[in-house]
Amino acid sequence: MKELAALAYRDNLPESRDFWKNEMAQAIREIEQMYADKLETMKTEMESSYNLKVCNDVDLPSVGITNKLMGADMTSDSEPRKFGTSL
């Protein structure tokens, strides 16, 4: 570790500084891209999960409401009213 520190302090050429500056900038860009990719994946998964939950939560009550509007009593043994003609 001390040897690396000594090399770093001893090598103050502009080319070396530019090299390390470019390397660090590239590493930061790569980290930012990985972060953005992971964030996009998480966002997509969360949206899918939310949509699935919302659709399931909305569909179930709407069936009950629709049946009640059509005259079906979900708590009794009575048959729902039939509208229109049979095919």
MOVENVEN-V672731 format. One record per backbone hydrogen bond with DSSP energy under -0.5 kcal/mol. NH is the residue of the N-H (numbers start at 0). CO is the residue of the C=O. Records with the same first field share a line. If there is no record, write none. Layout:
NH=CO / CO
This chain:
4=0
5=1
6=2
7=3
8=4
9=5
10=6
11=9
16=12
17=13
18=14
19=15
20=16
21=17
22=18
23=19
24=20
25=21
26=22
27=23
28=24
29=25
30=26
31=27
32=28
33=29
34=30
35=31
36=32
37=33
38=34
39=35
40=36
41=37
42=38
43=39
44=40
45=41
46=42
47=43
48=44
49=45
50=46
51=47
52=48
53=49
54=50
55=51
56=52
57=53
58=54
59=55
60=56
61=57
62=58
63=59
64=60
65=61
66=62
67=63
68=64
69=65
70=67
71=66
73=71
75=72
82=80
